[in-house]
């Protein structure tokens, strides 16, 4: 597959995704249907937004408690290790600079 064909395929995929996104936006807009000249109240827009947020949050794949413990442990251990490495490099480079400057 040459470069031009790949670009055409990528454009087609982007076009399809944008069409799917626009149909979703139309569905959301139809929930708060109003005449074009009529503005939707702030309260209705807020409730519609919160309703959409609630629906999207139901789709989220939440980690289990065991996964969260593992993720937290990995994060803490990695942060501690990097802190120690950077501290060691800082001390070593400080000593190297003092030796070089002290020798002048």
BELSUL-V536837 format. One record per pair of residues at least 24 apart in sequence whose ideal C-beta (glycine too) atoms are under 10 Angstrom apart, sorted by the first residue. I is the first residue (numbers start at 0). GAP is how many residues later the second one is. Records with the same first field share a line. If there is no record, write none. Layout:
BEGIN
I = GAP  GAP
END
This chain:
BEGIN
27 = 24  27
END
